[in-house]
């Protein structure tokens, strides 16, 4: 299970519903496209910053969760249901 599947166990959710590695690559290409309009590049850059920030915040939430006693941790089976 990856970050996107486990972070919700810690109560975390991303600001975007359509996030993922494939979309991140598309946004990166838009952000660095010198032929695109400046507004489009800026919007793509902002999306990348927020997406990466959410990944960092999700990791922090999981680390905090992992410090709890094992008996207090949520079941993975419940999360997958």
C-alpha distances in whole Angstrom, upper triangle without the diagonal:
4,7,8,6,7,10,12,12,14,16,15,16,17,20,20,18,18,16,14,15,18,20,19,21,24,24,25,27,29,29,31,33,37,38,36,38,37,36,33,32,32,30,28,28,27,24,23,24,22,19,19,20,18,15,17,17,14,13,17,16,13,15,18,16,15,19,19,21,18,20,20,16,15,13,10,12,14,11,10,14
4,6,5,6,8,11,12,13,15,13,14,14,18,17,16,16,14,11,12,15,17,16,18,21,21,22,24,26,26,28,30,33,35,33,35,34,33,30,29,29,27,24,24,24,21,19,20,19,15,15,17,14,11,13,14,11,11,14,14,11,14,16,15,15,18,20,21,20,22,21,17,16,16,12,15,16,13,13,16
4,5,5,6,9,10,11,12,10,11,11,14,15,14,15,12,11,12,15,16,15,18,20,20,20,23,25,24,26,29,32,34,32,33,32,30,28,27,27,25,22,22,21,18,17,17,16,13,12,13,11,8,10,11,7,7,11,11,9,11,14,13,13,17,18,20,19,21,20,16,15,16,13,16,17,13,14,17
4,6,6,7,10,11,12,9,9,9,12,12,11,12,9,9,11,14,14,14,17,19,18,20,22,23,23,26,28,31,33,30,31,31,29,26,26,25,23,21,21,20,17,16,17,15,12,12,14,10,9,12,12,8,10,13,12,11,14,16,15,16,19,20,23,21,23,21,17,16,16,13,16,16,12,12,15
4,6,7,8,10,11,10,10,11,15,15,13,14,13,12,14,16,17,17,20,22,22,23,26,27,27,29,31,35,36,34,35,34,33,30,29,29,27,24,25,24,21,20,21,19,15,16,17,14,12,15,14,11,12,15,13,11,14,16,14,15,19,19,21,19,20,19,15,13,13,10,12,12,8,9,12
4,6,5,7,9,9,10,12,16,16,15,17,15,14,16,19,20,19,22,24,24,25,28,29,29,31,33,37,38,36,37,36,34,32,31,30,28,26,26,25,22,21,21,19,16,16,17,13,12,13,13,9,9,12,10,8,11,13,11,11,15,15,17,15,17,15,12,10,11,8,11,12,8,10,13
4,5,5,7,5,7,9,13,14,14,16,14,14,16,19,19,18,22,23,23,24,27,28,27,29,32,35,37,34,35,34,32,30,29,28,26,24,24,22,20,19,19,16,14,14,14,10,9,11,9,6,7,9,7,6,10,11,9,11,14,15,17,16,18,16,13,11,13,11,14,14,10,12,15
4,5,5,5,6,9,13,14,13,15,14,15,18,20,20,20,23,25,24,25,29,29,29,31,34,37,38,35,36,35,33,31,30,29,26,25,25,23,21,20,20,17,15,16,16,12,12,14,12,8,11,12,9,9,13,13,11,13,16,16,18,17,18,15,12,10,12,10,13,11,8,10,13
4,5,7,10,13,16,18,17,19,18,18,21,23,23,23,26,28,27,29,32,32,32,35,37,40,42,39,39,38,36,34,34,33,30,29,29,27,24,24,23,21,19,19,18,15,14,15,13,10,11,12,9,8,11,11,8,10,13,13,15,13,14,12,9,7,8,8,11,9,7,10,12
4,6,9,12,15,17,17,20,18,19,21,24,24,23,27,28,27,28,32,32,31,34,36,39,41,38,39,37,35,34,33,31,29,28,27,25,23,23,22,19,18,18,16,13,13,13,11,8,10,10,6,6,9,8,6,9,11,11,14,13,15,11,9,8,11,11,14,13,10,14,16
4,7,10,13,15,15,18,17,19,21,24,23,23,26,28,26,28,31,31,30,33,36,39,40,37,37,36,33,32,32,30,27,27,26,24,22,22,21,18,17,18,16,13,13,14,11,9,12,11,8,9,12,11,9,13,15,14,17,17,17,14,12,10,13,13,15,13,11,14,16
4,7,10,12,13,15,14,15,18,21,20,19,23,24,23,24,27,27,27,30,32,35,36,34,34,32,30,28,28,26,24,23,23,20,18,18,17,14,13,14,12,9,10,11,8,6,9,10,7,9,12,11,11,14,16,16,19,19,20,17,14,13,16,15,17,16,13,15,17
4,7,8,9,12,11,13,16,18,17,17,21,21,20,22,25,25,24,27,29,32,34,31,31,29,27,25,25,24,21,20,20,18,15,16,16,12,11,13,12,8,10,12,9,8,11,12,10,12,15,15,14,17,20,20,23,22,23,20,18,16,18,16,19,17,13,15,17
4,5,7,9,8,10,13,16,14,13,17,18,16,18,21,21,20,24,26,29,30,27,27,26,23,22,22,20,17,16,17,14,12,12,12,9,8,10,9,6,8,11,9,8,12,13,12,13,16,17,17,19,22,22,26,25,27,24,21,19,21,19,21,20,16,18,20
4,7,9,9,12,15,17,14,14,18,18,15,18,21,20,19,23,24,27,28,25,25,23,21,19,19,18,15,15,15,12,10,12,12,8,8,11,10,7,10,13,11,11,15,16,15,17,20,20,20,23,25,25,29,29,30,27,24,23,24,23,25,23,19,21,23
4,6,6,9,13,14,11,12,15,15,13,16,18,17,17,21,22,25,26,23,23,22,19,18,18,17,14,13,14,12,9,11,12,9,8,11,12,9,11,14,14,13,16,18,17,19,22,22,22,25,27,28,31,30,32,29,26,24,25,23,25,23,20,20,22
4,6,9,13,13,11,13,16,15,15,18,20,19,20,23,24,27,28,25,25,25,22,20,21,20,17,16,17,16,12,14,15,12,11,14,15,12,13,17,16,14,18,20,18,19,23,23,23,25,28,28,31,30,31,28,25,23,24,21,23,21,18,18,19
4,7,10,10,8,10,13,12,12,15,17,16,17,20,21,25,25,22,23,23,21,18,18,19,15,14,16,15,11,12,15,13,10,14,15,13,14,17,17,16,19,21,20,21,24,25,25,27,30,30,33,32,33,31,28,25,26,23,24,23,20,19,21
4,7,8,6,7,11,11,10,13,15,15,16,19,20,24,24,22,23,22,20,18,18,18,15,13,14,13,10,10,12,10,7,10,12,10,10,14,15,13,16,18,18,18,21,23,23,24,27,28,31,30,32,29,26,24,25,22,24,23,19,19,22
4,6,5,6,9,10,11,12,14,15,16,18,20,24,25,22,24,24,22,19,19,19,17,14,15,15,12,11,13,12,9,11,13,12,10,14,15,14,15,19,19,18,21,23,23,24,27,28,31,30,31,29,26,24,24,21,23,23,19,19,22
4,6,5,6,9,10,10,12,14,15,17,18,22,23,22,23,23,23,19,18,19,17,14,15,16,13,11,14,14,10,11,14,13,11,15,17,15,16,20,20,20,22,24,24,25,28,30,32,31,33,31,28,26,26,23,25,26,22,21,24
4,5,5,7,9,10,11,13,14,16,17,21,21,20,22,22,22,18,17,19,17,14,15,17,13,12,16,16,12,14,17,16,15,18,20,19,20,23,24,23,26,28,28,28,32,33,36,34,36,35,31,29,29,26,27,28,24,23,26
4,5,5,6,8,10,11,12,14,15,19,20,17,19,19,18,15,15,16,14,10,13,14,10,10,13,13,10,12,15,15,14,18,19,18,20,23,23,23,26,28,28,29,32,33,36,35,37,35,31,30,30,27,28,28,25,24,26
4,5,5,6,9,10,10,12,14,18,19,17,19,18,18,15,13,14,13,9,10,11,9,7,10,11,8,9,13,13,12,15,17,16,18,21,22,22,24,26,27,27,30,32,35,34,36,34,31,29,30,27,29,29,25,25,28
4,5,5,6,9,10,11,12,16,17,16,18,18,18,15,13,15,14,10,11,14,11,9,13,14,12,12,16,16,15,18,20,20,21,24,25,25,27,29,30,30,33,35,38,37,39,37,34,32,33,29,31,32,28,27,30
4,5,5,6,9,10,11,14,15,13,15,16,16,12,11,14,12,9,11,13,11,10,14,15,13,14,18,18,17,20,22,22,23,26,27,27,29,32,32,33,36,37,40,39,41,39,36,34,35,31,33,33,29,29,31
4,5,5,6,9,10,13,14,12,14,14,13,10,9,10,9,5,7,9,7,7,11,12,10,12,15,15,16,18,20,20,22,24,25,26,28,30,31,32,34,36,39,39,41,38,35,34,34,32,33,33,29,29,32
4,5,5,6,9,12,14,12,14,14,14,11,9,11,11,7,7,10,9,7,10,13,11,12,15,16,16,18,20,21,22,24,26,26,28,30,31,32,34,36,39,39,41,39,36,35,36,33,35,35,31,31,34
4,5,5,6,10,11,10,13,13,14,11,9,12,12,9,10,13,12,11,14,16,15,15,19,20,19,22,24,24,25,28,29,30,31,34,35,35,38,40,43,42,45,42,39,38,38,35,37,38,34,33,36
4,6,5,9,9,7,10,10,10,7,6,9,9,6,8,11,11,10,13,15,15,16,19,20,20,22,24,25,26,28,30,31,32,34,35,36,39,41,44,43,46,43,40,39,39,37,38,38,34,34,36
4,6,8,10,8,10,9,10,7,4,7,8,5,5,9,9,9,11,13,13,14,17,18,19,20,22,24,25,27,28,29,31,33,34,35,37,39,43,42,45,42,39,38,39,37,39,38,35,35,37
4,6,9,8,11,10,12,10,7,10,11,9,8,12,13,11,14,17,16,16,19,21,21,22,25,26,27,29,31,32,33,35,36,37,39,42,45,44,47,45,42,41,42,39,41,41,37,37,40
4,5,5,9,9,12,9,7,11,12,10,11,14,15,14,17,19,19,20,22,24,24,26,28,29,30,32,34,35,36,38,39,40,42,45,48,47,50,47,44,43,44,41,43,43,39,39,41
4,6,8,8,12,10,8,11,14,13,13,16,17,17,19,21,22,22,24,27,27,28,30,32,33,34,36,37,39,41,42,43,45,47,51,50,53,50,47,46,47,44,47,46,43,42,45
4,7,9,12,10,9,13,15,14,15,18,19,19,21,23,24,24,27,29,29,31,33,34,35,37,39,40,41,43,44,45,47,50,53,52,55,52,49,48,49,46,48,48,44,43,46
4,6,8,7,7,10,11,11,12,15,16,16,19,21,21,22,24,26,27,29,30,31,33,35,36,37,39,41,42,43,45,47,51,50,52,50,47,45,46,43,45,45,41,41,43
4,6,5,6,9,10,11,12,14,16,17,19,20,21,23,25,26,27,29,30,32,34,35,36,38,40,41,42,44,46,48,51,51,53,50,47,46,47,44,46,46,42,42,44
4,5,5,6,9,10,10,12,14,15,16,18,20,21,22,24,26,27,28,30,32,33,34,36,38,39,40,42,44,46,49,49,51,49,46,45,46,44,46,45,41,41,44
4,5,5,6,9,10,11,12,14,15,17,18,20,21,22,24,26,27,28,30,32,33,35,36,37,39,41,42,44,48,48,49,46,44,43,44,42,44,43,39,39,41
4,5,5,6,9,10,11,12,14,15,16,18,20,21,23,25,26,27,29,30,31,33,35,36,37,39,41,43,46,46,48,45,42,41,42,39,41,40,37,37,39
4,5,5,6,9,10,11,12,14,15,17,18,20,21,23,24,26,27,29,30,32,33,35,36,38,40,41,45,45,47,44,41,40,41,39,41,40,37,37,39
4,5,5,6,9,10,11,12,14,15,16,18,20,21,22,24,26,27,28,30,32,33,34,36,38,40,43,43,45,43,40,39,40,38,41,40,36,36,39
4,5,5,6,9,10,11,12,14,15,16,18,20,21,22,24,26,27,29,30,31,33,35,36,38,42,42,43,40,38,37,38,36,38,37,33,33,35
4,5,5,6,9,10,10,12,14,15,17,18,20,21,23,24,26,27,29,30,31,33,35,37,40,40,42,39,36,35,36,34,36,35,31,32,34
4,5,5,6,9,10,11,12,14,15,17,18,20,21,23,24,26,27,29,30,32,34,36,39,39,41,39,36,35,36,34,36,36,32,33,35
4,5,5,6,8,10,10,12,14,15,16,18,20,21,22,24,26,27,28,30,32,34,37,37,39,37,34,33,35,33,35,34,30,31,34
4,5,5,6,9,10,11,12,14,15,16,18,20,21,22,24,26,27,28,31,32,36,35,37,35,32,31,32,30,32,31,27,28,30
4,5,5,6,8,10,11,12,14,15,17,18,20,21,23,24,26,27,29,31,34,34,36,34,31,30,31,29,31,31,27,28,30
4,6,5,6,9,10,11,12,14,15,17,18,20,21,23,24,26,27,30,33,33,36,33,30,30,31,29,32,31,28,29,31
4,5,5,6,9,10,10,12,14,15,16,18,20,21,22,24,26,28,31,31,33,30,28,27,29,27,30,29,25,26,29
4,5,5,6,9,10,10,12,14,15,17,19,20,21,23,25,26,30,30,32,29,26,25,27,24,27,26,22,23,26
4,5,5,6,9,10,11,13,14,15,17,19,20,21,23,25,29,29,31,29,26,25,27,25,27,27,23,24,27
4,5,5,6,9,10,11,12,14,15,17,18,20,22,24,27,28,30,27,25,24,26,25,28,27,23,25,28
4,5,5,6,8,10,10,12,14,15,16,18,20,22,25,25,27,24,22,21,23,21,24,23,20,21,24
4,5,5,6,9,10,11,12,14,15,16,19,21,24,24,26,24,21,20,22,20,23,22,19,20,23
4,5,5,6,9,10,11,12,14,15,17,19,23,23,26,23,21,21,23,21,25,24,21,23,26
4,5,5,6,9,10,11,12,14,16,17,21,22,24,21,19,19,21,20,23,22,19,21,24
4,5,5,6,9,10,11,12,15,16,19,19,21,19,16,16,18,16,20,19,16,18,21
4,5,5,6,9,10,10,13,15,18,18,21,19,16,16,18,17,20,20,17,19,22
4,5,5,6,9,10,11,13,17,18,20,18,16,17,19,18,22,22,19,21,24
4,5,5,6,9,10,11,15,16,18,15,13,13,16,16,19,18,16,19,21
4,5,5,6,9,10,13,13,16,13,11,12,14,13,17,16,14,17,19
4,5,5,6,9,12,13,16,14,12,14,16,16,20,20,17,20,23
4,5,5,7,11,12,15,12,11,13,16,16,20,19,18,21,23
4,5,6,9,10,12,9,7,9,12,13,16,16,14,17,20
4,5,8,8,11,10,8,10,13,13,17,17,16,18,21
4,7,9,11,10,9,13,15,16,20,20,19,22,24
4,6,8,6,7,10,13,15,18,18,17,21,23
4,5,5,7,11,13,15,18,18,18,21,23
4,5,5,9,10,12,15,15,16,19,20
4,6,8,10,13,15,15,16,19,20
4,7,9,12,15,14,14,18,19
4,7,9,12,11,11,15,16
4,6,9,8,8,11,13
4,5,5,7,9,10
4,5,5,6,9
4,5,5,6
4,5,5
4,6
4
